[in-house]
Amino acid sequence: MTIHDHHALAGARRGERMGETHDPAPHHRHVEIAVHSVACDLTCNNPAAQGFDRPGASAPMHWGHGDHRRCDARTAGVSLSINFLHLRSFYAVASERSVSRAARRLNISQPTLSKQLKALEERYKVKLIEGSRPPLTLTSAGQELFEKARQLFAVADEIGALLGEDDIDSGTLLRLGADSPPYAAEFMAAFKAAVPSAQFRVTIANALQTNELLLRAQVDIGIICEPTIQNDYTYAPIYSDRLVAIMPASWPDEGLAAFPLERLARETLLVRESTSRTLATVNRLLADAEIAPGRTMELHTREMIREAVAQGIGMSLMFEKECPPDSRIRVMPLDTRSSLIEIKGYLAVRTERKRMPLIRQALAIANQMSTM
């Protein structure tokens, strides 16, 4: 789920090799101003970082919000600028929940990444990440820092865009979560045509899981069927689709041009898992028509359902785009005027990141696809 901090990390990527560090690009140095609040939170809200864990030391009045008066006094002679590379490394690991994936994302070695993360934890005497195998877990302090770092890099992206940094880096990685392989592939093709050097990491899951990936920042963008609207996200319509009936090629159609819904009472209906948007759409349609299938069988994936249909195990209702040509399967429109067979898919992004060139390009592609 990761968020690819294209602009905020661009300068840090250049010239870094096996632990070698350097100053980020000049237009990113503004982050040290915003980092002040991150450093203060780490020190003010952590007794060990301030030295209050020593015998005889008096604790601040309240840790929840930090004792800023005490913090200011104890840090008056100390630089409050977090090392940008260390924070960047933490953010990548926290986003990916994996050191190896974060290292590939930043184009540095795993030992270098681990060293930078350890340096950040040791400087502030706070544990940020737990576990040794993916998925790694964020501590409460790590989760708080992750949220602040996300805001920080979003500001860096906005300033980069404001200063005219509009180009997308060669080899840029876009992490895409989608609940529909056909639409994900169509989007990738359109994006690749606009940005030939773009690279993708794609996660296919159902709509609920894809939405969760987006909420946890494990993907940059999501292509989601009828998503649950979140206030801090921007949604752009990207496709429309409709339910159709699929059955074995040998199914007796009796000369029908469309499949009558009442026929389901005599059929075995193959369905997706309970959290599937496809199943939710099917259930709304059947409830509205007051029709119950003869039997139902849950097979979880589209691929399994299509194979089961081809083998004559039953029939199913699927979205038209998800029914590739197959001589073993017959596809028929549904004999209904109900608008409940129709769905819309959206490209979803975090609103705070929509000004990034990478995300702006994705939104532009979504707009093109929705008007085709």
N, C-alpha and C positions, 0 to 999 in steps of 0.2 A: 504494500500500500504505500506505496511510497510516494513522496512528493519529490519531483526532480527540480531542485533549486537551480535552474538554468543560469539566471543572471547572477544571483548572489554567490554562486560557486564558480562562475566562469574564470574569474581571475585567479582563484586558488588552484584551479586545475593546471594552469600553464606552468610548466617547468618543475612540477613536483615529482621527484623520483626518490623512492626508497628512503623516506624520512627527511628529505630535503624540504625546507620550508622557505617561504618568500613572502614578500608583502603582496596582499591582494591588489587587484587593479585599482588605480587611483579613485575611480568613481565609486568604489565599494568602501572606502575608508570611513564614510559616514556611519557605518555600522557601529563603530566604537562609541559613538555618542549614545545610540540606543542601547548598546550593551551595558551601559552604566546601570540601568534598572535591573538587568538580569543579574549582574554581579551583586548588587545590593540585596536582591532577594535571596541569592545563594548564601550570602554572609549573614544578613540580618535574621533570617529564619532558621539558621543552623547554629546551635550552641557551640559545637566543636569548631566550626569555622571561625568563630569570634573569640574562642578561648574561654568561654564560660563553663566548659566542662572541667576546667582545672580545679583542684581542691581550693576552697575558699572563695572562688569566683562567684559573684552574684549574678543570678539569671535575670534576663529582661522581664518586664512586666507581662508581656504576652508574646508568644512565638507566632501565633496565627497570622498576625499582620506585620510582625517584625517591630522591634523597638528601634525606630529610625534615628531617634536622638542618640541612643547608645551606639548604634551602628555608625553614625556619622563621626562620633568622637573617636571610635576605635579605628576607623578606616581613613581618618583625615590625612594621614601621611602615606597612604597606600594607593597605588594605581587601581582604579576600578574597571579597567579595560580587560575583558576576557580575551584570551588569545583567540583570534578569529578562526584559525585552522582547527583548534581544539573544539570550539563550539560547532563548527561545520562538521567535524567528524562525529561528534555526539549526535547531531541532528540526522545525519545519514544513517547511523546505526539504529537510532530510535525509530526512524521512518521504515527502514527495511526489516528491523528486528533480526538482523543477521550481519555479522562482521564481514563475512565473505562477500555478500551481495553489496553491502555498503562500500567495500573496497573497490569492487568492480565499477560501481556507480561513480566513484570519485577518481578512478584511474590511479589508485595508489596501492601499495602492498598492504596485506593484512597486518604484519607487524607494525608498520608505520601507523596505521589506523588505531590499533590497540594501544600503542604508546601514547598517542595524542589523547585518546579517551581517558586513559589512566592518569595522565598529567592533569587533566581537567578535574577529575575526582579528587586527586591528592591535593591539589591547590586549595580546594574549598572543603576538603575533609568531609565529603558527602558521597554516598553511594547513589549512582544514577541508574545503573543497569544491572540486572541480576540474571543468572543463568549462564550456561556454557554452550548450549546448543540452540539453534533456532526452533521456535520463535523465542527470542529473548524477551525478558519482562522488564518494564520500567518500574522503578520504585516510585513512591509518591512524589519525592523531590524530582525524580527524572521526568515524571509526567508533567509536573508544573513547568520545568525548564523546557520540555518539548513544546508545550503550547506557546511559551514566550518566544522560543527560537523560531517557531513557525510564523508568529507575528513579525518578528524582527526581519526574517528573510523576505517576507511579503513586502515590508516597507522598502527593503533594499531593491526588490524587483520594481516597485513603483517608481523609485527614484531613478533607477536605470532607464526605465521607459521614458520618464520625464526628460532625462538628459539625452534622449535620442538613441538609446541602445536598443535597436529594434531587430537586429539580425539574430537568427537562430543558429547556434553553433553547429558546425559539421559534426555528424555522429550523435546529435542530441537524442537522448532516450526519453520516450514518452511511455509512461506506464498506464495502460488502458485496462479497465475492468468493464466487462460487458455480460449481459445475460442472453445475448443472441450472437452466435458465431457469424451468421451471414452479414449482419449489420456491422459487426466489428471489422470483418474483412473488407467490407465496402468502404468504411471510414478510413481504414489503413491505406487502401489503394488511393483514395482521394487525397489524403494527407501526404502520401509519398509522392504523388504527382506535383504537389505544391512545394514540398521540401524533400527533394530526392535523397538527401543524406540522413534523413530521420531513421531512428531505430526504435523498435517497439518491444515492450514486454507485456504480454496479454494474459489476463486471468479471466477465464470463463466460469461463471457461477450463476445461480438464479438471481432474480432481481433483488431479493432481500439481502442475500450475501454480498452482491455487488455494491449495494448501498452501504453496507457495513464497512467494506473495504475502503470506500470513499470517505466515510466518517472517520475511520482510523488512519487516514492519510497513507494508506498502503498502495493507492493508485492515484495518478494525477487527474484523470478524468474517468467518468463512468458513462456508459451507454445503457440506460435503464428503462425498462417498460413500466409506465405509470409509477414513477418514483414517489416515495413519501417526501413531501415538500419540507425542506429545512430552511430556516430563515437566513442562515449564513451561506447559502449556496445559490448559484445562478444556473438556471435551466434553459436549454435551447431545444426546441423540437427538432428531431432529426429524421424520424420516419413515422409512417402510418402503416398498419397491417390489419388483417382480419382473420378470424377463425375459418378454417375449412375442414372438411371431413376427409380422413384418409382411411382406406380399407384395402384388403388384398385385391390384386388385379382380378382374381376369380370371383369377387363378390358379385352377386346377382343384382344388377342395377335396375332391372325391370324397365329399361328405357327411360329412367329418370335423368333429367338434366341437372338436378340439384338434390342434395340429401335432405329428406324431411326429418326434422328433429324428433318427431314422435317415434321414428323407427328405432331410436336409441333404446327404447323399452325392451327391445328384443335382442340387443347386442351386448357384447362384453366391451366396455369402454376402458381403454388403457390410458392411465393418467400419470401426470408428474407428481413429485413429492408435495406434501401439504403446504409448504412455503412458496410454491411456484406461482408466479403471476399468471401463467397460462392456466393452471388449475383454478385460480381465483376467477378468471374471466369465464371459464367454462361453467363453474358453479353458479355465477350470477346469471348467466344465460339460461341454464336449465331451471333454476329457481323461478325466474321470471316466466318461463314457458310452462312451469309446473310439470316438468318431465323428469323422471328418474330412469337411469340406465338399468338394463337387466342385471348386469354385474359390473363391478369395477375392479381393476387390477393396477396397483401402483408399481411403476417400473423406473421411476426416478429421472432417467436421462432421455433426451430426444432421440439419440442414436439407438438406445435400447428399444424405445417404443416403435421406431420405424422398422427395426429388424423383426420385432414381434408381430407387427402388422403384416410384414412381408411373408412371415411364416404362417399366417392364418390364425394367430392366437386371439386376435380381436381387432377392433378399429379404434380410432382416436380422433380427437379434435385438436388441431395444431394451427399455428399461424402460417399463413401461406408462404412467406419467405423462407420458412424453415423446412420446406418440403422440396428438396432437390429432385430432379427427374430420376425415377427409378422404375424400370419396367415391371417390377414385382408389385408396385403400389399404385392404386388409383386415387386421384385427388379430385374431390367434388366440392363445389360451393354449397353453402348451407341454404336451405329453402326457408328463409326468414327475412323479414324486414327490420328486425330488431337492430338497433345501433349498438347493442351490447356485444356484438361480435367484433367490433372495431376497437383497436387500441392505438395508443401513441407512445413512441419511444422518445426519450430525451437524452441529450448530452448534458451531464451535470459536472460542475466545477465549483471549487470554493470561491466565493465572491472576492475574497481578499487577494486571489491570485489571477483574476480574470484579465488584468492589464499586462501580464507577462506575455511577451511575444509568442511563446510556445502555446499558451492557452488561448490567446487571441486568434491564432491561426486555427486551433481546434474549433473554436466557436464559429469562425468564418466557414470552415468546412461543413459544420453542422447546418448552417444556414443554406449553403449550396445544396446539400442533400435533401433538405426539407422542401425545397422548391422544385426539385426534379420531377 
